[in-house]
């Protein structure tokens, strides 16, 4: 069974940086699309960043210029480099990977930014 797992969350001060990682295990197929979403307390889940195919990326408006999504060298790994974090970035961050048409989600990793 394919499993998606995120890591790298934590507590950071405003202006700081974090790098999130996501890996899908248990599949011999490559992800065709990988994306990051986040959900803050009491709010709907929102798109943060995504990468498809040969490396085309897309970002949510609130993170453009601060966050960078990239594929890892290992199959089905993706990173989210987050710079210049603000308290508004506090949320649980989820990774979604699309493998053979199936969208697979991780359990999320908590990011807390203190002011």
N, C-alpha and C positions, 0 to 999 in steps of 0.2 A: 504494500500500500504506500502510495506517495504521501510524504509528509513535508510540510513547509514550516520552517522555524526561523524566527527572527531573534536577533541578539544585538547588544550594544547600547540599549537604553540606559538611562540613569538620571542623576540629578546634576544639573550644571547651572552656573550663574549666567545671567543675561550677558550677551556678547560672546559667550563661549561657543564651543563646537562639540559635536558628537558625530560619530560614524556608525550607522546602523548596517547590519549585515542580514542577509536572508539566503537560505539555502533550501532547496527541495531535494529530498533524498528518496530513493526507492524507485526511480524511473530511469529507463534507458533512453528516453526521448528528451529532447531539448525543449526548453520553454520557448514559445514563440513571442510571448509578451510577459513582461514583469513590471509590476507597479507597486507603489507605496500609497497607502491611504492613512488617514489619521482620524481619530474620534476623541474629541474633548468631552469632558463631563457635561451631560445635558444637551449635547449637540449632535447633529447628524454626522455620519462618516463622510469625510471629504477627500477628494483626490489630491495627492501631493505631487507625485512625479511618476513617470513611466518611461520604459524603454522597450522598443520593439525591433525585430528583424536585425538589420545591419547596424543598429545603433541610433536610430532616430529617437529623440527624447522629447518629452513634453512635461510642462510644469504647471502647477496651479499658480494663480496670480499672486497669492500671498507669499510664495516661497521663491519666486523667480529672482535670480541674481544672488541668492543665499544658499540654496540647496543644489546639489549635483547628484544625479543618478548615474550609475555605471554598472556594467556587467563585470563580474569577476572572471578570473582565468578558469576557474573550475566550472564545470557544467552546472547550469541552473543556480548560479549564485548572482546576487545583485547587491549593490551597496547604495546607501544614501548618505552622502556627506552633507552635514548640516552646519552652516557657519552663521555667525552673528545671530544667535538664537535670542528670542524674546519670550517673555512669559506667555504670550499668545500662542506659542508653539507647543505649549504643554498639552500632551494628549497621549493616548495609546496609539502607537504606530503599527500598522498591519501591512504585511507583504502579501501580494496576490500574484500567483504565477499561472499562466495558461499553458497547459500541456495537453496536446492532442485534443484541443477544443474544450477541455475541462478547466474551469477556474478553481484554483486551489488557494485557500487562505491559511495563513498562520494564526497563532493564538495572540500575537501582538506583543509589543515591548513598550514599556512605559518610559516616556520622556517628560521630565519635569524641569522647567526653567524657573529659577528663582530671580526675583528682582533685586 
